[in-house]
Amino acid sequence: MLWLFSQMFLLCLVSFAVGVLVTWLSVRGRLQPERPKTRLALPAPRPAAEQVVIAEQPSPKQSAPEPLPVKGNSKTMVYHTPDSPYYRRMKGDMTFRSEAEAVSAGYRMWTTKGRIKA
Protein backbone atom coordinates (compact mmCIF):
# COMPACT_ATOMS: atom_id res chain seq x y z
CA MET A 1 0.00 0.00 0.00
CA LEU A 2 2.89 2.32 0.74
CA TRP A 3 4.29 1.54 -2.67
CA LEU A 4 0.99 2.62 -4.39
CA PHE A 5 0.83 5.81 -2.33
CA SER A 6 4.40 6.76 -3.24
CA GLN A 7 3.72 6.21 -6.95
CA MET A 8 0.59 8.41 -6.85
CA PHE A 9 2.49 11.10 -4.93
CA LEU A 10 5.33 11.01 -7.46
CA LEU A 11 2.86 11.21 -10.38
CA CYS A 12 1.14 14.26 -8.85
CA LEU A 13 4.48 15.92 -8.15
CA VAL A 14 5.67 15.44 -11.75
CA SER A 15 2.39 16.73 -13.24
CA PHE A 16 2.54 19.79 -10.95
CA ALA A 17 6.14 20.50 -12.02
CA VAL A 18 5.21 20.21 -15.71
CA GLY A 19 2.29 22.63 -15.19
CA VAL A 20 4.56 25.14 -13.46
CA LEU A 21 7.12 24.89 -16.26
CA VAL A 22 4.54 25.40 -19.02
CA THR A 23 3.02 28.39 -17.21
CA TRP A 24 6.42 29.96 -16.61
CA LEU A 25 7.41 29.55 -20.26
CA SER A 26 4.21 31.19 -21.50
CA VAL A 27 4.46 34.14 -19.09
CA ARG A 28 8.20 34.66 -19.56
CA GLY A 29 7.74 36.27 -22.99
CA ARG A 30 5.29 38.83 -21.59
CA LEU A 31 7.56 39.92 -18.75
CA GLN A 32 10.35 41.14 -21.04
CA PRO A 33 10.30 44.89 -21.63
CA GLU A 34 8.90 45.90 -25.01
CA ARG A 35 11.36 47.05 -27.57
CA PRO A 36 10.72 50.57 -28.82
CA LYS A 37 8.91 50.54 -32.13
CA THR A 38 10.77 51.96 -35.06
CA ARG A 39 9.27 55.19 -36.24
CA LEU A 40 8.93 56.08 -39.85
CA ALA A 41 10.60 59.24 -41.00
CA LEU A 42 8.01 61.91 -41.69
CA PRO A 43 8.45 64.32 -44.55
CA ALA A 44 9.59 67.81 -43.71
CA PRO A 45 6.69 70.23 -43.21
CA ARG A 46 5.86 72.32 -46.22
CA PRO A 47 6.43 76.04 -45.94
CA ALA A 48 3.23 77.95 -45.55
CA ALA A 49 1.96 79.40 -48.79
CA GLU A 50 2.50 83.09 -48.66
CA GLN A 51 -0.39 85.24 -49.68
CA VAL A 52 0.64 88.54 -51.12
CA VAL A 53 -2.08 91.09 -50.64
CA ILE A 54 -1.58 94.42 -52.31
CA ALA A 55 -3.64 97.20 -50.82
CA GLU A 56 -5.23 99.24 -53.54
CA GLN A 57 -6.96 102.54 -53.21
CA PRO A 58 -10.69 102.00 -53.79
CA SER A 59 -11.88 103.92 -56.81
CA PRO A 60 -15.40 105.28 -56.99
CA LYS A 61 -16.15 102.99 -59.96
CA GLN A 62 -15.40 99.80 -58.00
CA SER A 63 -17.84 99.16 -55.18
CA ALA A 64 -16.72 95.64 -54.19
CA PRO A 65 -13.63 93.65 -55.22
CA GLU A 66 -14.21 90.58 -57.38
CA PRO A 67 -13.83 87.25 -55.58
CA LEU A 68 -10.84 85.19 -56.59
CA PRO A 69 -11.77 82.31 -58.90
CA VAL A 70 -10.02 79.43 -57.08
CA LYS A 71 -10.81 78.41 -53.47
CA GLY A 72 -8.56 76.09 -51.47
CA ASN A 73 -9.05 74.06 -48.32
CA SER A 74 -5.83 74.02 -46.26
CA LYS A 75 -6.85 70.91 -44.26
CA THR A 76 -7.38 68.65 -47.26
CA MET A 77 -5.01 70.53 -49.61
CA VAL A 78 -7.67 70.48 -52.36
CA TYR A 79 -8.63 73.45 -54.53
CA HIS A 80 -11.98 74.04 -56.24
CA THR A 81 -12.63 75.97 -59.43
CA PRO A 82 -15.97 77.61 -60.34
CA ASP A 83 -16.93 74.53 -62.41
CA SER A 84 -16.66 72.31 -59.30
CA PRO A 85 -20.03 71.16 -57.88
CA TYR A 86 -18.66 71.89 -54.39
CA TYR A 87 -17.47 75.43 -55.20
CA ARG A 88 -20.48 77.30 -53.78
CA ARG A 89 -20.81 75.33 -50.56
CA MET A 90 -17.13 75.22 -49.61
CA LYS A 91 -15.80 78.02 -47.45
CA GLY A 92 -12.28 78.02 -48.80
CA ASP A 93 -9.81 79.42 -46.29
CA MET A 94 -7.25 79.99 -49.08
CA THR A 95 -7.86 81.81 -52.33
CA PHE A 96 -5.76 81.77 -55.47
CA ARG A 97 -5.76 83.81 -58.65
CA SER A 98 -5.26 80.77 -60.90
CA GLU A 99 -5.02 77.00 -60.85
CA ALA A 100 -1.28 77.19 -61.50
CA GLU A 101 -0.84 79.23 -58.34
CA ALA A 102 -2.80 76.63 -56.33
CA VAL A 103 -0.73 73.76 -57.75
CA SER A 104 2.51 75.57 -57.00
CA ALA A 105 1.34 75.99 -53.40
CA GLY A 106 1.00 72.18 -53.10
CA TYR A 107 -2.76 71.81 -53.58
CA ARG A 108 -4.42 69.21 -55.79
CA MET A 109 -7.51 69.58 -57.97
CA TRP A 110 -10.94 68.53 -56.73
CA THR A 111 -12.44 65.20 -57.79
CA THR A 112 -15.96 63.84 -57.59
CA LYS A 113 -16.67 61.39 -54.82
CA GLY A 114 -16.36 57.79 -55.94
CA ARG A 115 -19.63 55.93 -55.94
CA ILE A 116 -20.04 52.21 -55.39
CA LYS A 117 -21.77 50.53 -58.31
CA ALA A 118 -24.17 47.82 -57.28
C-alpha positions as CSV (number, residue, x, y, z in Angstrom):
1,M,0.0,0.0,0.0
2,L,2.9,2.3,0.7
3,W,4.3,1.5,-2.7
4,L,1.0,2.6,-4.4
5,F,0.8,5.8,-2.3
6,S,4.4,6.8,-3.2
7,Q,3.7,6.2,-7.0
8,M,0.6,8.4,-6.8
9,F,2.5,11.1,-4.9
10,L,5.3,11.0,-7.5
11,L,2.9,11.2,-10.4
12,C,1.1,14.3,-8.8
13,L,4.5,15.9,-8.1
14,V,5.7,15.4,-11.8
15,S,2.4,16.7,-13.2
16,F,2.5,19.8,-11.0
17,A,6.1,20.5,-12.0
18,V,5.2,20.2,-15.7
19,G,2.3,22.6,-15.2
20,V,4.6,25.1,-13.5
21,L,7.1,24.9,-16.3
22,V,4.5,25.4,-19.0
23,T,3.0,28.4,-17.2
24,W,6.4,30.0,-16.6
25,L,7.4,29.5,-20.3
26,S,4.2,31.2,-21.5
27,V,4.5,34.1,-19.1
28,R,8.2,34.7,-19.6
29,G,7.7,36.3,-23.0
30,R,5.3,38.8,-21.6
31,L,7.6,39.9,-18.8
32,Q,10.3,41.1,-21.0
33,P,10.3,44.9,-21.6
34,E,8.9,45.9,-25.0
35,R,11.4,47.0,-27.6
36,P,10.7,50.6,-28.8
37,K,8.9,50.5,-32.1
38,T,10.8,52.0,-35.1
39,R,9.3,55.2,-36.2
40,L,8.9,56.1,-39.8
41,A,10.6,59.2,-41.0
42,L,8.0,61.9,-41.7
43,P,8.5,64.3,-44.5
44,A,9.6,67.8,-43.7
45,P,6.7,70.2,-43.2
46,R,5.9,72.3,-46.2
47,P,6.4,76.0,-45.9
48,A,3.2,78.0,-45.5
49,A,2.0,79.4,-48.8
50,E,2.5,83.1,-48.7
51,Q,-0.4,85.2,-49.7
52,V,0.6,88.5,-51.1
53,V,-2.1,91.1,-50.6
54,I,-1.6,94.4,-52.3
55,A,-3.6,97.2,-50.8
56,E,-5.2,99.2,-53.5
57,Q,-7.0,102.5,-53.2
58,P,-10.7,102.0,-53.8
59,S,-11.9,103.9,-56.8
60,P,-15.4,105.3,-57.0
61,K,-16.2,103.0,-60.0
62,Q,-15.4,99.8,-58.0
63,S,-17.8,99.2,-55.2
64,A,-16.7,95.6,-54.2
65,P,-13.6,93.7,-55.2
66,E,-14.2,90.6,-57.4
67,P,-13.8,87.2,-55.6
68,L,-10.8,85.2,-56.6
69,P,-11.8,82.3,-58.9
70,V,-10.0,79.4,-57.1
71,K,-10.8,78.4,-53.5
72,G,-8.6,76.1,-51.5
73,N,-9.0,74.1,-48.3
74,S,-5.8,74.0,-46.3
75,K,-6.8,70.9,-44.3
76,T,-7.4,68.7,-47.3
77,M,-5.0,70.5,-49.6
78,V,-7.7,70.5,-52.4
79,Y,-8.6,73.5,-54.5
80,H,-12.0,74.0,-56.2
81,T,-12.6,76.0,-59.4
82,P,-16.0,77.6,-60.3
83,D,-16.9,74.5,-62.4
84,S,-16.7,72.3,-59.3
85,P,-20.0,71.2,-57.9
86,Y,-18.7,71.9,-54.4
87,Y,-17.5,75.4,-55.2
88,R,-20.5,77.3,-53.8
89,R,-20.8,75.3,-50.6
90,M,-17.1,75.2,-49.6
91,K,-15.8,78.0,-47.4
92,G,-12.3,78.0,-48.8
93,D,-9.8,79.4,-46.3
94,M,-7.2,80.0,-49.1
95,T,-7.9,81.8,-52.3
96,F,-5.8,81.8,-55.5
97,R,-5.8,83.8,-58.6
98,S,-5.3,80.8,-60.9
99,E,-5.0,77.0,-60.9
100,A,-1.3,77.2,-61.5
101,E,-0.8,79.2,-58.3
102,A,-2.8,76.6,-56.3
103,V,-0.7,73.8,-57.7
104,S,2.5,75.6,-57.0
105,A,1.3,76.0,-53.4
106,G,1.0,72.2,-53.1
107,Y,-2.8,71.8,-53.6
108,R,-4.4,69.2,-55.8
109,M,-7.5,69.6,-58.0
110,W,-10.9,68.5,-56.7
111,T,-12.4,65.2,-57.8
112,T,-16.0,63.8,-57.6
113,K,-16.7,61.4,-54.8
114,G,-16.4,57.8,-55.9
115,R,-19.6,55.9,-55.9
116,I,-20.0,52.2,-55.4
117,K,-21.8,50.5,-58.3
118,A,-24.2,47.8,-57.3
